[in-house]
Amino acid sequence: MGDFSADRAITAGFRLIGREPLAFLAWVVAYLAVGVAPQMGVFALIIPQWIRLTQEVAANAVSNSPMNTAELMRAQFGLMQLQPLIWITSLVSHALVFGAVYRAVLFPEDRRFFYLRLSGRELWLGLVMLVLLVMAFLLLLVVMVPTGILIGLVSALGREAPGVQLLAVPVMFAAFAGVIWVLLRLSLAPPQSFAERGFRLYESWDLTRGQAGKMFLVVLAFVVLLWLAEIILGAVVLGMVGGFAGLQALETWARRPHWDFAAMAPWIVAGGLAVGVLSTAFMTLFAAGWAEIYRELTAEAKPAAA
């Protein structure tokens, strides 16, 4: 049975960015152009309408007046119409960046266009990513429905025996732990599909046998890194807003939000750039880590198979 180094998986993305800084900048630009810019355009169309509705809800709550449900439904319908565009651009941008990172780790000699392509490898990668997203949604749905019913029954019984309610917590954790375990066992499908130019899903199950616990620790390390990065970025943004506009102005805006494109354009652009860099960095860390895990496990498996 193959094995991999958790340390090398966690640090693979950092080593890749250090080795290919220009490629990383190209990945940031690609993600901004394909993933962030279209979504910011969508939000620019719908946010003024939602802010106006928020103000109307607040005013109606004070005056105890009925809400204009027709306008609310139109806003929701407009968002639903734009949702497919967000999904498509998100999937394509992730396939581009993940594909570039997989190529840089697994095929480092193929450096053309900073490892960025839209080839057959990316098509298989995008397909398996879409299937995994649908599977994750269905797994959560399958787990949540019976778990919710069971928790409801336990809560009802708990009125007569309060100690029974404590059973709901381990049941819920066990259910979601099962979902995480299944997704970890299938998580090497994207790099495997990319590397082998074909749809690979259940092949990941065999490849990750006995590795789910260590892979979970790698995911946990990435989550902690992302959490720390978000805290630092949030503190920097809040400090900048407080320094330039003043916290009093921010509090006034929160109480009565308004949309001034001319005044907020620099903040929107800066926020989009920050999101693009942070998202691309996290995708690089995660994709490089999983490509490293795939590379090490297949390197161990090939001699054994021979």
C-alpha positions as CSV (number, residue, x, y, z in Angstrom):
1,M,0.0,0.0,0.0
2,G,1.4,3.4,-1.0
3,D,1.9,6.3,1.4
4,F,2.5,10.0,1.2
5,S,4.2,12.7,3.3
6,A,1.7,15.1,5.0
7,D,4.4,17.7,5.4
8,R,5.2,17.7,1.7
9,A,1.5,17.9,0.8
10,I,1.0,20.9,3.1
11,T,4.1,22.8,1.8
12,A,3.8,21.8,-1.8
13,G,1.8,25.0,-2.7
14,F,4.3,27.3,-1.0
15,R,7.2,25.6,-2.8
16,L,5.4,25.9,-6.1
17,I,4.7,29.6,-5.6
18,G,8.4,30.1,-4.7
19,R,9.5,28.2,-7.8
20,E,7.0,29.8,-10.2
21,P,6.1,33.3,-8.9
22,L,5.3,34.6,-12.4
23,A,3.1,31.6,-13.1
24,F,1.2,32.3,-9.9
25,L,0.7,35.9,-10.9
26,A,-0.7,34.6,-14.2
27,W,-3.1,32.3,-12.3
28,V,-4.3,35.3,-10.3
29,V,-5.0,37.3,-13.4
30,A,-6.8,34.4,-15.0
31,Y,-8.9,33.8,-11.9
32,L,-9.7,37.5,-11.7
33,A,-10.7,37.7,-15.4
34,V,-12.7,34.5,-15.6
35,G,-14.0,34.0,-12.0
36,V,-14.1,37.3,-10.1
37,A,-14.9,39.9,-12.8
38,P,-18.1,38.3,-14.1
39,Q,-19.4,37.7,-10.5
40,M,-18.6,41.3,-9.6
41,G,-20.5,42.4,-12.7
42,V,-23.5,40.3,-11.6
43,F,-23.4,41.7,-8.1
44,A,-23.1,45.3,-9.4
45,L,-26.4,44.7,-11.2
46,I,-28.3,43.2,-8.3
47,I,-26.8,44.9,-5.1
48,P,-28.4,48.3,-5.6
49,Q,-31.8,46.7,-5.9
50,W,-31.2,44.5,-2.8
51,I,-30.0,47.5,-0.8
52,R,-33.2,49.4,-1.9
53,L,-35.3,46.5,-0.7
54,T,-33.4,46.3,2.6
55,Q,-34.1,50.0,3.2
56,E,-37.7,49.4,2.3
57,V,-37.9,46.4,4.7
58,A,-36.4,48.6,7.5
59,A,-38.8,51.5,6.8
60,N,-41.8,49.1,6.7
61,A,-40.8,47.6,10.0
62,V,-40.8,51.0,11.6
63,S,-44.1,52.1,10.0
64,N,-45.7,48.7,10.3
65,S,-46.5,48.8,6.5
66,P,-46.9,45.7,4.2
67,M,-43.8,44.7,2.2
68,N,-43.9,45.0,-1.6
69,T,-43.7,41.3,-2.3
70,A,-43.9,41.7,-6.1
71,E,-40.7,43.7,-6.2
72,L,-39.0,41.2,-3.9
73,M,-40.0,38.3,-6.1
74,R,-38.7,40.2,-9.2
75,A,-35.3,40.7,-7.4
76,Q,-35.2,37.0,-6.5
77,F,-36.1,35.9,-10.1
78,G,-33.4,38.2,-11.5
79,L,-30.8,36.6,-9.2
80,M,-31.9,33.2,-10.2
81,Q,-31.5,34.1,-13.9
82,L,-28.0,35.2,-13.3
83,Q,-27.0,32.3,-11.1
84,P,-26.1,29.9,-14.0
85,L,-23.5,32.5,-15.2
86,I,-22.0,32.5,-11.7
87,W,-21.8,28.7,-11.6
88,I,-20.3,28.4,-15.1
89,T,-17.6,31.1,-14.6
90,S,-16.8,29.6,-11.2
91,L,-16.4,26.1,-12.6
92,V,-14.3,27.3,-15.6
93,S,-12.0,29.5,-13.4
94,H,-11.5,26.7,-10.9
95,A,-10.7,24.2,-13.7
96,L,-8.2,26.7,-15.2
97,V,-6.3,27.3,-11.9
98,F,-6.5,23.7,-10.6
99,G,-5.4,22.5,-14.0
100,A,-2.5,24.9,-14.1
101,V,-1.4,23.8,-10.6
102,Y,-1.8,20.1,-11.4
103,R,0.3,20.6,-14.6
104,A,3.0,22.5,-12.7
105,V,3.3,19.7,-10.1
106,L,2.8,16.6,-12.3
107,F,4.2,17.8,-15.6
108,P,6.7,20.6,-14.7
109,E,8.3,20.5,-18.1
110,D,5.1,21.7,-19.8
111,R,5.6,25.4,-18.9
112,R,3.9,27.0,-21.9
113,F,1.5,29.8,-21.2
114,F,2.4,29.6,-17.5
115,Y,0.8,26.1,-17.4
116,L,-2.6,27.6,-18.2
117,R,-4.6,25.7,-20.8
118,L,-8.2,24.8,-21.8
119,S,-7.4,21.4,-23.1
120,G,-8.9,17.9,-22.8
121,R,-7.3,17.6,-19.4
122,E,-9.2,20.6,-18.1
123,L,-12.5,19.3,-19.6
124,W,-12.2,16.0,-17.8
125,L,-11.2,17.9,-14.6
126,G,-14.2,20.2,-14.9
127,L,-16.5,17.3,-15.4
128,V,-15.3,15.3,-12.4
129,M,-15.3,18.5,-10.3
130,L,-19.0,19.0,-11.2
131,V,-19.8,15.4,-10.5
132,L,-18.1,15.7,-7.1
133,L,-20.1,18.9,-6.2
134,V,-23.4,17.2,-7.1
135,M,-22.4,14.1,-5.1
136,A,-21.5,16.2,-2.1
137,F,-24.8,18.0,-2.3
138,L,-26.7,14.7,-2.6
139,L,-24.7,13.1,0.2
140,L,-25.5,16.0,2.5
141,L,-29.1,15.8,1.6
142,V,-29.3,12.1,2.2
143,V,-27.6,12.5,5.6
144,M,-29.5,15.6,6.7
145,V,-33.0,14.3,6.2
146,P,-32.8,11.2,8.3
147,T,-30.5,12.9,10.8
148,G,-33.0,15.7,11.1
149,I,-35.9,13.3,11.7
150,L,-33.9,11.3,14.2
151,I,-32.9,14.5,16.1
152,G,-36.5,15.6,16.1
153,L,-37.6,12.3,17.6
154,V,-34.8,12.4,20.2
155,S,-35.8,16.0,21.1
156,A,-39.4,14.9,21.5
157,L,-38.4,12.0,23.7
158,G,-36.1,14.3,25.6
159,R,-39.1,16.2,27.1
160,E,-39.7,13.1,29.2
161,A,-36.1,12.1,29.5
162,P,-33.8,15.2,29.1
163,G,-30.6,13.0,29.0
164,V,-31.8,11.5,25.7
165,Q,-31.2,14.8,23.9
166,L,-27.5,14.4,24.4
167,L,-27.6,11.6,21.8
168,A,-28.4,14.1,19.0
169,V,-24.9,15.5,19.2
170,P,-22.9,12.3,18.5
171,V,-25.4,11.2,15.9
172,M,-25.0,14.5,14.0
173,F,-21.2,14.4,14.2
174,A,-21.1,10.8,13.1
175,A,-23.4,11.5,10.1
176,F,-21.2,14.4,8.8
177,A,-18.0,12.6,9.6
178,G,-19.2,9.9,7.3
179,V,-19.8,12.4,4.5
180,I,-16.4,13.9,5.0
181,W,-14.8,10.4,4.9
182,V,-16.5,9.5,1.6
183,L,-15.5,12.8,0.0
184,L,-11.9,12.4,1.2
185,R,-11.8,8.9,-0.4
186,L,-13.0,10.4,-3.7
187,S,-10.9,13.6,-3.5
188,L,-8.1,12.3,-5.7
189,A,-10.4,12.0,-8.6
190,P,-9.6,15.5,-10.0
191,P,-5.8,15.2,-10.2
192,Q,-6.2,11.6,-11.4
193,S,-8.7,12.5,-14.1
194,F,-6.4,15.4,-15.1
195,A,-3.2,13.3,-15.2
196,E,-4.8,10.3,-17.0
197,R,-6.9,12.3,-19.5
198,G,-10.2,10.6,-18.6
199,F,-13.0,10.4,-16.2
200,R,-11.7,8.9,-12.9
201,L,-13.9,8.8,-9.9
202,Y,-14.2,5.5,-8.0
203,E,-10.5,4.8,-8.9
204,S,-9.7,7.3,-6.2
205,W,-11.4,5.0,-3.7
206,D,-8.7,2.4,-4.2
207,L,-5.9,4.9,-4.3
208,T,-6.9,6.5,-1.0
209,R,-7.4,3.3,1.0
210,G,-5.9,3.8,4.5
211,Q,-5.1,7.5,3.8
212,A,-8.3,9.3,4.8
213,G,-7.1,10.2,8.3
214,K,-3.8,11.8,7.1
215,M,-5.6,13.6,4.3
216,F,-8.1,15.0,6.8
217,L,-5.1,16.5,8.8
218,V,-3.9,18.1,5.6
219,V,-7.3,19.6,4.9
220,L,-7.4,20.8,8.5
221,A,-4.1,22.5,8.1
222,F,-5.3,24.3,5.0
223,V,-8.5,25.4,6.8
224,V,-6.4,26.9,9.6
225,L,-4.2,28.7,7.2
226,L,-7.2,30.1,5.3
227,W,-8.8,31.2,8.6
228,L,-5.7,33.0,9.7
229,A,-5.3,34.7,6.3
230,E,-9.0,35.9,6.4
231,I,-8.5,37.3,9.9
232,I,-5.4,39.2,8.9
233,L,-7.0,40.4,5.6
234,G,-10.2,41.5,7.5
235,A,-8.1,43.4,10.1
236,V,-6.2,45.2,7.3
237,V,-9.4,46.1,5.4
238,L,-11.1,47.3,8.6
239,G,-8.0,49.4,9.5
240,M,-7.9,50.9,6.0
241,V,-11.6,51.7,6.0
242,G,-11.3,53.2,9.5
243,G,-8.2,55.2,8.6
244,F,-9.6,56.7,5.3
245,A,-13.3,57.0,6.0
246,G,-13.5,56.7,9.8
247,L,-15.4,54.1,11.7
248,Q,-18.3,56.6,12.3
249,A,-18.9,56.8,8.6
250,L,-18.9,53.0,8.3
251,E,-21.4,52.8,11.2
252,T,-23.6,55.4,9.5
253,W,-23.5,53.4,6.2
254,A,-24.4,50.2,8.0
255,R,-27.5,51.8,9.5
256,R,-28.6,53.3,6.2
257,P,-26.8,51.6,3.3
258,H,-26.5,53.4,0.0
259,W,-24.8,52.7,-3.3
260,D,-22.4,55.3,-4.7
261,F,-20.4,53.7,-7.5
262,A,-18.1,56.6,-7.9
263,A,-17.1,56.6,-4.2
264,M,-17.0,52.9,-3.8
265,A,-15.3,51.9,-7.0
266,P,-11.8,52.0,-5.6
267,W,-12.9,49.8,-2.6
268,I,-14.7,47.4,-4.9
269,V,-11.6,47.0,-7.2
270,A,-9.3,46.6,-4.2
271,G,-11.7,44.1,-2.6
272,G,-11.9,42.1,-5.8
273,L,-8.1,42.1,-6.1
274,A,-7.7,40.9,-2.5
275,V,-10.3,38.2,-3.0
276,G,-8.6,37.1,-6.3
277,V,-5.2,36.8,-4.7
278,L,-6.4,35.1,-1.6
279,S,-8.6,32.7,-3.5
280,T,-5.9,31.8,-6.0
281,A,-3.4,31.3,-3.2
282,F,-5.7,28.9,-1.4
283,M,-6.5,27.0,-4.6
284,T,-2.8,26.7,-5.3
285,L,-2.1,25.4,-1.8
286,F,-4.9,22.9,-2.0
287,A,-4.4,21.8,-5.6
288,A,-0.7,21.4,-5.2
289,G,-1.1,19.5,-2.0
290,W,-3.6,17.0,-3.6
291,A,-1.4,16.7,-6.7
292,E,1.6,15.9,-4.5
293,I,-0.5,13.3,-2.6
294,Y,-1.5,11.8,-6.0
295,R,2.0,11.8,-7.3
296,E,3.4,10.1,-4.2
297,L,0.7,7.5,-4.0
298,T,1.0,6.6,-7.7
299,A,4.8,6.5,-7.5
300,E,4.5,3.9,-4.7
301,A,1.7,2.0,-6.5
302,K,3.5,1.6,-9.8
303,P,6.4,-0.6,-8.6
304,A,4.0,-2.7,-6.6
305,A,1.7,-3.2,-9.6
306,A,4.7,-4.2,-11.7
